[in-house]
Amino acid sequence: MSEPSDAPTTASPSGSPFADLAAFAALPRVGGLALSADGRRLAIAVQTLDHEKTAWQSALWEVDLEGRRPARRLTRSAPGESSPVWAPDGSLLFTSARPDPGAGEAAEDPKPALWSLPADGGEARPVLTHPGGISRVALAADSGEVVVTASAMPGAGDAEADAERRKRRKEAGVTAILHEAYPVRYWDSDLGPATPHLFWVGELPAEPDAGAERPPVELRDLTPDAVPPSGAGGDLTLSPDGRLLVRVESVPDGPAGRRDRLVLLETATGEARALVDDPLADLGAPRFSPDGSAVVCVRESMSTHDEPPDYTLLHVDVATGAARELTPGFDRWPSAPQFSADGTAVYFLADDDGRHALFRVPADGGEPVRMTTDGAYSDLQVARDGSALYALRSAYDEPPGPVRLDPEATGQHPDPLPNPGTLAGLPGTLQEVEATAADGTPVHCWLVLPEEASAERPAPLVLWVHGGPLMSWNSWSWRWCPWVLAARGYAVLLPDPALSQGYGQDFVRRGWGAWGEAPYTDLMAAVDAVEQRPEIDESRTAAMGGSFGGYMANWIATQTDRFRAIVTHASLWDVDSFIGTTDAAYYWEKEWGDPLRQPKRYEQNSPHRYADAIRTPVLVIHGDRDYRVPIGEALRLWYDLQKRGVPSRFLYFPNENHWVLTPGNAQVWYETVLSFLAEHVHGQDWQRPELL
Ligand SMILES: CSCC[C@H](NC(C)=O)C(=O)N[C@@H](C)C(=O)N[C@@H](CO)C(=O)O
């Protein structure tokens, strides 16, 4: 494989990169963020195309916090680098499956190892390996001690025995997995026979003198009893002194059910006890306070047939396990909490009115306050001296980039930092629209208008329905990018119908267990509202969506013929068969009920029951490695459409999962969608994408 390209391409020669799918695929994509302990260095992960343009490679870049120099690339290898963490000595730890230059012959199936890039630059060196690969690194903020996650074979006491077991299975040609608990798959991976364990690494050895042997790093299994299906793969946090670790543990909950609890573990002995174990809730996203005496976490109440989940933050005393609600009465769903530098406040993120905003709440109780006005934030980092916050910020009209925020101020517009992913411009404008549902409820929407849309040249309209369904259109998306459509002259409507996040619990309740009702009528109300605009051509419209959005695209196809085309990606068609085969049936079954004993919701809301009503041409898209919405949904939908003679096409990806994640396939995805829209919305001849 060749080296990845250095300078990312930000514009195509012919104009907007959104008008040219190859240029669009070449735009740099900024991901994770890591701040050093002294608050002086910031690393980001940036994905760019490799030389062959067949893969996106992730590399680590450093951002100048003074904003004087452009971001600087730190790492460079074909397999790429991810999960950056700064060690207290200023070195940068990361995981990578790059070859070890000192290890002789390259491994046949290289696994990610832990690497360290010295503080003063120079060559990165491998620090530790495991036969199952290193998937995650956690660092104690004060002591600098390290814990890693790696998948271990059942019964293998050490790395040597683990490697031996893997070798024997390989030599015998055995790939079979025996399961004794639900589930058996997650996302696009088979669970087992290896399962994630946590290993204590402790202090990392200092860089050896030139020519000296590297001292071996011993791994101590902190979770020897971790069992499939989840093992010790949940989120975790280390106390600043490295003495304690709190991890999310997935435990059985009724037949074929799971729930998450918090477990406290002494790192010196491996002794563990439940810290928060609530039979009526999932606990997640734990983070230690700066003095290690408390943990903040998210509590998600178990949904029921009648009631959706609700989220709140808990402040947990580590010594006693006493938990106190931090956001009672806050009618939004808090996520990703973190203590302020002095421990007196907690920052968190929440969907709010078409934004994903940053909030702050006093740690000893009080009202949460929203700190940011616009945009969607992620990867929040708190400078340990309390001087600043850093995060990635995006919006529907801006891809993610690093920013600095004031730790106290409200109503903030953060300072942008040098961003290798800055765009030169967009092929249109973004507007905020409020439609009104039949019951008077406001429905928030974003509307993308192409540059040329006007009363004289009204634009065709594409309704794009988000997934989840408990989500919100509020951040940039490379997978669902409306600007690619805008560059071809389409207006794109992005509504947040009932069930969406950021409008309060009652807004979720409106659609709970009744997906074909308020969520559908809210979408139609939004389309009705924008079709009134002179710059929209109401006679040329289409609807599309992925995942839950694909469910809704299918539902729309069965309920109305007002659209000229439907595009349905990774969609739910027969909800009973979906729930029985997805990787997390327990997530859905509470809302929908047992299909044999409580069939009503399935009868009323499963699109496949109304297949005879479909009149609109449908483009079906699905990946075979999709274990979230398994391929059986698309196979049955395709059969049902073909049997009924509905004009339809099926774009099938044998190697993609729920999302289309490789550059070639992603371009073909957009190309096929655009061809299908051109055929049915504009009445043009079908243009089969060249590579299909
Ligand atoms: C809160 S969003 C994810 C909800 C849901 N989770 C589980 C465990 O099933 C989920 O994955 N829903 C999919 C059907 C879906 O609509 N996914 C969307 C949103 O993530 C997608 O774009 O993939």
The ligand as an SDF file (V2000), in Angstrom:
LIG
                    3D

 23 22  0  0  0  0  0  0  0  0999 V2000
  -30.6030    7.1560   19.3750 C   0  0  0  0  0  0  0  0  0  0  0  0
  -30.1600    6.8670   17.7650 S   0  0  0  0  0  0  0  0  0  0  0  0
  -29.9060    5.1420   17.4680 C   0  0  0  0  0  0  0  0  0  0  0  0
  -31.0710    4.3500   17.7860 C   0  0  0  0  0  0  0  0  0  0  0  0
  -31.0740    2.9110   17.3790 C   0  0  0  0  0  0  0  0  0  0  0  0
  -30.2930    2.1090   18.3010 N   0  0  0  0  0  0  0  0  0  0  0  0
  -30.4370    0.7820   18.3740 C   0  0  0  0  0  0  0  0  0  0  0  0
  -29.6880    0.0870   19.4520 C   0  0  0  0  0  0  0  0  0  0  0  0
  -31.1240    0.1470   17.6160 O   0  0  0  0  0  0  0  0  0  0  0  0
  -30.6680    2.6970   15.9290 C   0  0  0  0  0  0  0  0  0  0  0  0
  -29.5680    2.2980   15.5970 O   0  0  0  0  0  0  0  0  0  0  0  0
  -31.6420    2.9710   15.0410 N   0  0  0  0  0  0  0  0  0  0  0  0
  -31.4680    2.7350   13.6150 C   0  0  0  0  0  0  0  0  0  0  0  0
  -32.6520    1.9600   13.0730 C   0  0  0  0  0  0  0  0  0  0  0  0
  -31.3460    4.0940   12.9300 C   0  0  0  0  0  0  0  0  0  0  0  0
  -32.3160    4.7060   12.5770 O   0  0  0  0  0  0  0  0  0  0  0  0
  -30.1070    4.5860   12.8180 N   0  0  0  0  0  0  0  0  0  0  0  0
  -29.8230    5.8940   12.2820 C   0  0  0  0  0  0  0  0  0  0  0  0
  -29.3990    6.8020   13.4150 C   0  0  0  0  0  0  0  0  0  0  0  0
  -28.2190    6.3950   14.0160 O   0  0  0  0  0  0  0  0  0  0  0  0
  -28.7110    5.8650   11.2420 C   0  0  0  0  0  0  0  0  0  0  0  0
  -28.5680    6.8750   10.5370 O   0  0  0  0  0  0  0  0  0  0  0  0
  -27.9710    4.8900   11.1470 O   0  0  0  0  0  0  0  0  0  0  0  0
  1  2  1  0
  2  3  1  0
  3  4  1  0
  4  5  1  0
  5  6  1  0
  5 10  1  0
  6  7  1  0
  7  8  1  0
  7  9  2  0
 10 11  2  0
 10 12  1  0
 12 13  1  0
 13 14  1  0
 13 15  1  0
 15 16  2  0
 15 17  1  0
 17 18  1  0
 18 19  1  0
 18 21  1  0
 19 20  1  0
 21 22  2  0
 21 23  1  0
M  END
$$$$
